[in-house]
Amino acid sequence: MEERPVRLGVRQSIVFVTGVSVCAICHCHGCAVVWDESEEDRGYMSWKHDKDDDRPLSAAPVDLVAIDLDGTLLRSDGSICFSAAQAILEAVEKGVKIVLCSGRAPRSMMKIYDALGLKTVLIAHNGALVFDPILNTTLEHETMPGALARQVIEVARSVEPTVAAAVEVNGHCYTDTVRKKPKAAATMATSYALGGGVVDHVAPPPAADMQHPAGSLFDVLDLPVTKVMFVGTSDVLGGIQMSLQAKLADKVGFSFSDLRLLQVVRGGVDKATALEKVAARYGVPRQGVMAIGDAPNDMGMLGWAGLGVAMQNAWEEVRRAAHFVCPTNDDAGVAQALRKYALTR
């Protein structure tokens, strides 16, 4: 079945600028959240259910929707289409809980959260943190010991001594990597994951010296660490991941939301486990949860939710993990998913 997306002919746009700071890792500037009513939503309903998938499809009404940001709710230019914002508003008015679920830090999710007028909790750092912006309270925080974070960095830099690294500690993102020129391969997703454009610096270590001199990342690991991040080519990050898996086994978990960004959290941390806790907090059973995402770090929650929806632009393994595939993030996929399941059932 095909449905034409909602057409909104009003020529108007609302812009929320998230900041102009420059990320020390990728030199990306802050982007803008744009609701552009003048642009038609491209694409039509393209729902595909894998007939070989033997998981039961929930018939329960959708009471909670977990939505990833980069590559899912946000278009390629970092904006939100008006129809997605409108569908979210209608879902909220109907009583559906909309939960933003991202690898980003809460500080880089708040402009989007506020622009959408949400009142729910946030799932941040790939499930390591559940935060309530209304109460300004951390509800869940799954951290790794500083000693383990040190091991992660040591292993990574034994593979590639100059790999760009950052750590999230106590609500701050720290890096010892300074780049004077922007990298063409850098993305807004990387910028936000590494602190929303705001990154604190410590002195860079010698390229081939692992003696941890004063001013290195190891000086900020006295407190528990939320996650460790590495930015580089897919080949370099793949080698780092393989080495970490071989040496640290179940102690750490990995997630890719972008080919150039490897995020490392404590073992067992995942968006799915955080979503399960959030759903329980709101009294919503698994069958009443819908999750929408595009990247490997979304696979857990797509598999756990009663209804898992992948974007057409999602990684192949993510599309295979979902019950359905909706149009791309540039074709109002989230809006159409909400209308098909959260607003009509």
SVG drawing of the C-alpha trace seen along z (x, -y; Angstrom):
<svg xmlns="http://www.w3.org/2000/svg" viewBox="-6 -32 63 50">
<polyline fill="none" stroke="black" stroke-width="0.4" points="0.0,0.0 1.2,-3.5 0.2,-6.7 1.2,-10.2 2.8,-12.1 1.1,-15.2 1.5,-18.2 2.0,-21.5 2.0,-24.5 2.6,-27.3 5.9,-29.1 7.3,-29.5 10.2,-28.3 11.3,-28.4 15.0,-28.1 16.5,-27.1 20.3,-27.6 22.1,-25.2 25.3,-27.1 28.4,-28.3 31.2,-26.7 33.7,-24.7 34.3,-21.0 37.9,-20.4 37.8,-17.0 36.2,-17.7 35.8,-21.5 32.2,-21.2 30.1,-24.2 26.8,-23.9 23.9,-23.2 20.3,-24.5 17.1,-22.8 14.8,-23.9 11.1,-23.3 10.6,-24.2 7.0,-24.2 7.9,-25.3 9.7,-22.1 7.6,-19.2 8.3,-15.9 9.9,-13.7 9.1,-10.0 6.1,-7.9 5.2,-5.0 7.6,-2.1 6.8,0.4 8.5,3.8 8.0,6.6 10.5,9.4 8.4,12.5 11.3,14.7 11.2,12.8 9.4,15.1 9.2,12.5 5.5,11.9 4.4,8.4 2.7,6.6 -1.0,5.8 -1.0,3.5 -1.6,-0.2 1.6,-2.3 2.0,-4.2 5.7,-5.1 7.9,-5.8 11.7,-5.9 13.3,-8.0 16.9,-8.2 18.2,-11.6 21.0,-11.6 20.1,-9.7 16.5,-9.2 14.6,-12.2 17.2,-14.7 17.6,-15.1 21.1,-15.0 21.5,-18.7 20.7,-18.4 17.2,-19.8 13.8,-18.5 11.1,-18.5 7.8,-20.2 5.7,-17.1 7.9,-15.1 7.5,-17.9 3.8,-18.0 3.3,-14.3 5.3,-14.3 3.0,-17.1 -0.1,-15.1 1.3,-12.0 2.0,-13.8 -1.5,-15.3 -2.9,-11.8 -1.0,-10.8 1.9,-8.9 5.2,-9.3 7.9,-10.4 11.4,-9.6 14.5,-10.9 17.2,-8.2 20.7,-9.1 24.4,-8.6 24.6,-12.3 25.0,-13.9 21.9,-15.5 23.4,-19.0 23.4,-18.5 19.8,-17.1 18.2,-19.9 17.6,-22.3 15.7,-19.6 13.9,-18.5 12.8,-22.1 11.9,-22.9 9.5,-19.8 8.0,-20.8 8.7,-17.4 8.2,-16.6 9.6,-13.1 13.0,-11.8 16.0,-11.5 18.1,-8.4 21.6,-9.6 25.1,-8.2 23.7,-5.1 21.8,-4.1 24.4,-4.9 22.4,-7.9 18.7,-8.5 18.1,-12.1 14.9,-14.0 15.2,-17.6 12.1,-18.8 13.5,-17.8 17.1,-18.4 17.8,-15.0 19.9,-12.0 17.7,-8.9 20.1,-6.2 23.8,-6.4 25.8,-3.4 29.5,-4.3 32.8,-2.5 35.6,-2.7 38.4,-5.2 40.9,-2.3 38.9,-0.5 38.7,-3.7 42.5,-4.0 42.8,-0.5 40.5,-1.3 42.7,-4.3 45.9,-2.4 44.7,0.4 43.4,-2.0 46.6,-3.9 48.7,-0.8 46.9,-0.2 47.1,-3.8 49.1,-6.2 47.6,-9.4 44.0,-8.4 41.7,-11.2 40.2,-10.4 37.8,-11.9 36.1,-10.9 32.8,-11.9 33.3,-12.5 30.8,-14.0 28.8,-15.8 31.9,-17.2 33.7,-16.0 37.5,-16.1 40.0,-15.5 43.7,-15.7 43.4,-16.0 43.8,-19.4 43.3,-19.8 44.1,-23.1 42.1,-22.4 38.7,-20.8 38.6,-17.3 36.4,-16.9 35.1,-13.5 33.9,-15.0 30.1,-15.0 27.7,-16.8 26.9,-13.5 30.6,-13.2 30.5,-16.8 27.5,-16.3 28.6,-13.0 31.9,-14.6 30.2,-17.3 27.7,-19.2 30.4,-21.5 31.8,-22.2 34.9,-20.2 37.3,-20.8 41.0,-20.4 43.9,-18.7 47.4,-18.8 48.1,-16.4 50.4,-13.5 53.5,-12.7 52.5,-10.8 54.4,-7.6 54.8,-7.9 52.4,-6.0 53.9,-7.3 50.8,-9.5 52.5,-12.8 50.8,-15.6 47.9,-17.0 46.9,-13.8 43.4,-12.3 44.4,-10.1 44.3,-13.2 40.5,-13.5 39.6,-9.9 39.4,-10.2 35.6,-10.1 33.6,-7.3 33.5,-7.6 30.3,-7.6 32.0,-6.7 35.3,-6.8 35.2,-7.9 37.6,-7.6 37.4,-9.4 39.2,-8.1 38.9,-6.2 36.8,-3.0 39.9,-0.9 41.6,-2.4 38.5,-2.1 37.8,1.4 41.3,2.4 40.8,0.7 37.5,2.5 39.0,5.8 41.9,5.2 39.5,4.1 37.3,7.1 40.3,9.4 41.8,7.8 38.8,6.6 36.1,9.0 32.8,8.5 34.1,5.5 33.2,3.0 30.5,2.5 30.8,0.8 28.6,-1.3 28.8,-2.9 26.4,-5.6 28.8,-6.9 31.6,-5.1 34.2,-7.5 33.1,-7.4 33.6,-4.5 31.9,-4.9 32.9,-2.6 30.8,-2.1 30.7,0.3 29.7,3.9 26.0,4.4 25.1,0.8 22.7,0.4 19.8,-1.7 17.6,1.4 18.3,1.8 17.7,-1.9 14.5,-1.9 13.2,1.1 13.8,-0.9 12.1,-4.0 9.1,-2.0 8.7,-0.5 8.9,-3.9 6.0,-5.1 4.1,-1.8 4.2,-0.9 4.7,2.8 7.1,3.9 4.3,4.6 3.3,0.9 6.7,-0.4 7.8,-1.4 11.4,-2.2 12.8,-4.0 16.5,-4.1 19.1,-3.8 22.5,-2.7 24.0,0.3 23.6,-1.4 19.8,-1.3 19.6,2.5 19.1,3.4 16.1,1.2 14.6,2.2 14.8,5.8 13.5,5.2 10.5,3.0 7.1,4.5 7.5,2.6 10.9,1.9 11.1,-0.5 14.3,-1.1 14.9,-4.0 15.4,-3.3 18.8,-4.9 19.7,-2.6 22.6,-0.2 21.7,3.1 21.9,5.1 19.6,2.6 17.0,2.9 17.2,6.7 16.7,6.3 13.5,4.2 9.9,5.3 9.4,2.6 11.4,0.2 10.1,-3.4 11.2,-6.1 14.6,-7.9 15.3,-10.6 15.2,-13.1 11.8,-11.8 9.9,-12.3 10.2,-8.7 9.6,-9.4 6.5,-11.4 5.1,-8.6 6.0,-5.9 4.2,-7.9 1.1,-8.4 0.9,-4.7 1.3,-3.3 1.1,-5.8 -1.7,-8.0 -4.0,-5.5 -4.0,-2.5"/>
</svg>
